Amino acid sequence: MLVAAKQTGIRVSTTTMSRLLARHDARRGRPKPVVECPWPENKKNARLRRIRRLQEELPPDEVLLYEDEVDIHLNPKIGDDWMLRGQQKTVTTPGKNEKRYLAGALNAATGRLSWVEGERKTSGLFIDLVDHLVKRAYSSARKIHLVLDNFRIHSSKLVAAARVRWGDRVEFHFLPPYCPDENRIERLWKDLHDNVTRNHTCEEMESLMDNVRNYLAARRRSGKHRYLPAA
C-alpha cells in the first residue's frame, strides 16, 4: 500500500488492496534473485534462437540434450512445509555437512534423463557424463548436441583434451551468460530439491542419495513427479 501510495498519490485501505490483488489473481510469494545477462539483447536472442532452431531441425540420428550439475547436501535445504496453526515444524540437521554432485543431461525431445554422480564438481564429473552419453546412453546417435552454461568446468583444458577423443560425435552449444531459465534441466533439479532434499530427515549421505536415485529413476520411467522417499 505504501508503494502504491508513493507511485500514484492515492491511499487505499488494506481491504480494498486485498480485493484488488485477488481480482488480478495476485499471490504473495518469494522473489527470485536474478543476474542480468551482460550480452546485448540482440546477441542473446540470436544465440537462443539458434539453439531452438537446432532442436526443430534436428536429424533423426542426432540428439539434443540440456546439461547441468546439481549439488546434494546432507544438511537439508529448508523450505515451506505443511504444519498446524500455532506449531512450527523442526528439521534436525546432521550438523557436519556432506556433499555429493550430479551431472545430468535431459533429452529435449523425450524428457529422458541421464546422469552420473561424483564427490566433487569438477571437469572430471562433466567428462564422465559425456563419456556415459557417448558410450552407453546414446551410443547409436551420430551426433550428441549439448546445451550447457558457461561454468568453467565445461571449458577446461581437461575437457578440451577429451573433446579430441569424442571427435565430431559431440558438439557444445553454450547458452548466453546468466540465463538459467533457458536450460530445461534446471526445472528438473528444482523438482528434485522440492521432492527429496528440502526438509529431508536422512541422517546419512547414502540414505539421501538412495532417495535421490529413486526419485530420478521413477521420474525417468514415468516422466512425472510421483514419488515417496524411503523412510
C-alpha positions in Angstrom: 0.0 0.0 0.0 2.9 2.4 0.8 4.4 1.7 -2.6 1.1 2.2 -4.4 0.6 5.5 -2.5 4.1 6.7 -3.3 3.7 5.9 -7.0 0.1 7.1 -7.5 -0.5 9.6 -4.7 -3.7 7.7 -3.7 -4.0 5.9 -0.4 -6.3 2.9 -0.1 -7.3 0.6 2.8 -5.9 -2.9 3.4 -9.3 -4.4 2.5 -9.5 -2.6 -0.8 -5.9 -3.5 -1.7 -6.6 -7.2 -0.9 -9.7 -7.2 -3.1 -7.8 -5.7 -5.9 -5.0 -8.1 -5.7 -7.4 -11.1 -5.5 -9.2 -9.8 -8.6 -6.0 -9.9 -10.6 -5.0 -13.4 -9.2 -2.0 -11.9 -7.4 -0.3 -14.1 -4.8 2.2 -13.5 -2.1 5.5 -15.3 -2.8 9.2 -15.2 -2.5 11.0 -13.1 -5.1 13.5 -14.8 -7.3 17.0 -13.3 -7.4 18.4 -13.0 -10.9 21.6 -11.7 -12.6 21.2 -9.7 -15.8 22.8 -11.2 -18.8 25.8 -8.9 -19.8 25.2 -9.5 -23.6 23.3 -7.1 -25.8 19.7 -8.2 -26.2 20.1 -8.9 -29.9 23.2 -11.1 -29.4 21.5 -13.0 -26.5 18.3 -13.6 -28.5 20.2 -14.7 -31.6 22.0 -17.4 -29.6 18.8 -18.7 -28.1 17.1 -18.7 -31.5 19.9 -20.7 -32.9 19.5 -23.4 -30.2 15.7 -23.6 -30.7 16.1 -23.8 -34.4 18.6 -26.6 -34.0 16.1 -28.6 -31.9 13.4 -28.0 -34.5 15.6 -29.1 -37.4 17.4 -32.0 -35.7 18.0 -35.0 -37.9 16.6 -38.3 -36.6 20.0 -39.8 -35.9 21.1 -36.8 -33.7 20.0 -35.8 -30.1 19.9 -32.5 -28.3 20.4 -32.6 -24.5 20.3 -29.9 -21.9 23.2 -30.4 -19.4 23.8 -29.1 -15.9 25.2 -30.1 -12.5 23.4 -30.1 -9.1 24.6 -30.1 -5.5 23.2 -32.6 -2.9 23.8 -31.5 0.7 23.3 -33.7 3.7 22.4 -30.6 5.7 18.8 -30.2 4.3 17.6 -27.3 2.4 14.9 -25.6 4.4 11.7 -24.6 2.7 7.9 -24.3 3.0 6.1 -27.3 4.5 2.7 -28.1 5.9 2.1 -27.7 9.7 -0.7 -26.9 12.1 -1.5 -23.4 13.0 0.4 -22.3 16.1 3.1 -25.0 15.6 6.4 -24.9 13.8 7.9 -28.0 12.2 11.5 -28.6 13.1 14.1 -30.3 10.8 17.0 -32.0 12.5 20.3 -31.4 10.7 23.3 -33.6 11.0 25.5 -30.6 11.7 28.5 -31.6 9.7 27.6 -31.2 6.1 28.5 -33.7 3.3 28.1 -33.1 -0.4 27.6 -35.1 -3.5 27.2 -33.9 -7.0 25.2 -35.0 -10.1 25.9 -34.1 -13.7 22.8 -34.7 -15.8 21.6 -34.4 -19.4 17.9 -34.0 -20.3 16.7 -35.1 -23.7 14.9 -32.1 -25.2 12.6 -34.3 -27.3 11.7 -37.2 -24.9 12.5 -35.8 -21.4 14.8 -38.8 -20.8 17.4 -38.1 -18.1 20.9 -39.4 -18.0 23.2 -38.7 -15.0 26.4 -39.6 -13.2 27.5 -39.0 -9.6 30.7 -37.7 -8.0 32.1 -36.4 -4.8 33.5 -33.2 -6.5 32.0 -30.8 -9.0 34.9 -30.8 -11.5 35.7 -31.2 -15.2 36.2 -34.9 -14.4 32.5 -35.2 -13.4 31.4 -33.5 -16.6 33.7 -35.7 -18.7 32.3 -38.8 -17.0 28.8 -37.7 -18.0 29.7 -37.1 -21.7 31.6 -40.5 -21.8 28.4 -42.1 -20.4 26.3 -40.4 -23.1 28.7 -41.4 -25.9 29.4 -45.0 -24.9 26.1 -46.0 -23.3 23.1 -43.7 -23.2 23.3 -42.6 -26.8 25.8 -45.0 -28.3 23.9 -45.2 -31.6 23.5 -41.5 -32.1 25.5 -40.0 -34.9 25.9 -36.7 -33.0 25.1 -35.5 -29.5 24.4 -31.8 -29.1 24.9 -30.5 -25.6 23.3 -27.2 -24.5 25.1 -26.0 -21.4 26.1 -23.0 -19.3 29.4 -21.2 -19.1 30.6 -22.8 -15.9 34.4 -23.2 -16.0 34.4 -27.0 -15.7 32.8 -27.2 -19.2 35.7 -25.4 -20.9 38.8 -26.5 -19.1 42.0 -28.0 -20.6 40.8 -31.4 -19.5 37.6 -31.0 -21.4 39.5 -29.7 -24.5 41.6 -32.9 -24.4 38.5 -35.1 -24.1 36.8 -33.3 -27.0 39.6 -34.6 -29.2 38.6 -38.1 -28.2 34.9 -37.5 -28.7 35.6 -36.0 -32.1 32.6 -35.0 -34.2 30.1 -37.0 -32.2 29.7 -34.3 -29.5 29.0 -30.6 -30.1 28.7 -28.0 -27.4 26.1 -25.1 -27.6 26.8 -22.6 -24.8 23.9 -20.6 -23.5 24.3 -16.8 -23.0 25.6 -15.9 -19.5 23.2 -15.9 -16.6 20.3 -17.5 -18.5 19.4 -20.5 -16.2 15.7 -20.4 -17.2 16.8 -21.3 -20.8 18.3 -24.6 -19.5 15.5 -27.0 -19.3 17.2 -29.3 -16.9 17.1 -26.6 -14.2 13.4 -27.3 -13.7 14.1 -30.9 -13.1 16.8 -30.1 -10.5 14.2 -27.8 -8.8 11.7 -30.7 -8.7 14.4 -32.9 -7.2 15.0 -30.4 -4.4 11.3 -29.8 -3.8 10.5 -33.6 -3.6 13.7 -35.0 -2.0 16.3 -32.8 -0.5 14.2 -30.0 1.0 13.4 -30.6 4.7 14.7 -34.2 4.4 15.3 -36.3 7.5 18.1 -38.5 6.3 21.0 -38.9 8.8 23.4 -40.4 6.4 24.5 -39.3 2.9 24.0 -42.7 1.4 20.3 -42.8 2.5 19.8 -39.4 1.0 21.5 -40.4 -2.3 19.3 -43.6 -2.4 16.3 -41.2 -2.3 17.8 -39.1 -5.0 18.4 -42.1 -7.2 14.9 -43.5 -6.6 13.3 -40.2 -7.4 15.2 -39.7 -10.6 14.7 -43.3 -11.7 10.9 -43.0 -11.1 10.9 -39.7 -12.9 12.7 -41.3 -15.8 10.2 -44.1 -16.0 7.0 -42.0 -15.7 8.0 -38.5 -16.7 6.2 -37.3 -13.6 7.0 -36.4 -10.0 5.0 -39.2 -8.3 7.4 -40.5 -5.7 7.6 -41.2 -2.0 11.1 -41.2 -0.5 12.1 -44.2 1.7 11.5 -43.7 5.4 
